[in-house]
Amino acid sequence: MLDSAVVWFGITIENALQERVKVKMGSEVHYNPKYSLARLLNAATKLPRPREVYSAEQGDANVWSPLLAWAGRGNSGVKRYKYVPPVKNDTEVNDG
């Protein structure tokens, strides 16, 4: 459990250090770090909560689709494939 917490903390700090702010100076554009390591390691620093990103496809998805597909419902939105064995031709030579 401690290992997971340490890994999560490291990933969070590393991701925060990668965030950049676009700064335009005349015709030049610079990307400055949003956070410094000293600021991130300060106990009083609070990072903003991550925003959840939904695509249009995810918003329209039925959360019950896997269950409906398992039950054999056709309107679940999940495609089901049935295995069909290959057809043997009379002209094929059996090597075995």
Contacts in CASP RR format, 6 or more apart in sequence:
PFRMAT RR
TARGET T0000
AUTHOR 0000-0000-0000
METHOD contacts of the structure
MODEL  1
MLDSAVVWFGITIENALQERVKVKMGSEVHYNPKYSLARLLNAATKLPRP
REVYSAEQGDANVWSPLLAWAGRGNSGVKRYKYVPPVKNDTEVNDG
12 47 0 8 1.000
13 37 0 8 1.000
13 40 0 8 1.000
13 41 0 8 1.000
16 34 0 8 1.000
16 35 0 8 1.000
16 40 0 8 1.000
16 47 0 8 1.000
17 33 0 8 1.000
17 35 0 8 1.000
17 37 0 8 1.000
17 40 0 8 1.000
19 33 0 8 1.000
19 34 0 8 1.000
19 35 0 8 1.000
20 31 0 8 1.000
20 32 0 8 1.000
20 33 0 8 1.000
20 34 0 8 1.000
21 31 0 8 1.000
21 32 0 8 1.000
21 33 0 8 1.000
21 34 0 8 1.000
22 29 0 8 1.000
22 30 0 8 1.000
22 31 0 8 1.000
23 29 0 8 1.000
23 30 0 8 1.000
23 31 0 8 1.000
23 32 0 8 1.000
24 30 0 8 1.000
35 45 0 8 1.000
39 45 0 8 1.000
40 47 0 8 1.000
62 68 0 8 1.000
62 76 0 8 1.000
62 77 0 8 1.000
64 76 0 8 1.000
65 76 0 8 1.000
65 77 0 8 1.000
65 78 0 8 1.000
66 76 0 8 1.000
66 78 0 8 1.000
67 76 0 8 1.000
68 74 0 8 1.000
68 75 0 8 1.000
68 76 0 8 1.000
68 77 0 8 1.000
68 78 0 8 1.000
69 76 0 8 1.000
69 77 0 8 1.000
69 78 0 8 1.000
69 80 0 8 1.000
72 80 0 8 1.000
END
